[in-house]
């Protein structure tokens, strides 16, 4: 009866349980790696959130409806083939 016999209840093969009972450091390393990956993801999300420009952040609507948004404040999209405003004004 080893300390990792409960793994067989969740579907581990007898060979996997035998390896974990023989080398329990593998389970410890797995847990450490998972925690470190979670911390890295959290750090990357924080860096992304903290370095966003104010105009990139979502603004909360007071009424919350999509129909309440005005199209006046939206910037026109840029298409590479169209002439810029200064080129049109020159003609």
Secondary structure by P-SEA (a helix, b strand, c coil): cccccccccccccaaaaaaaaacaaaaaaaaaaaaaaaaaaaaaaaaaaaaccccccbbbbccccccccccccccbbbbcccccaaaaaac
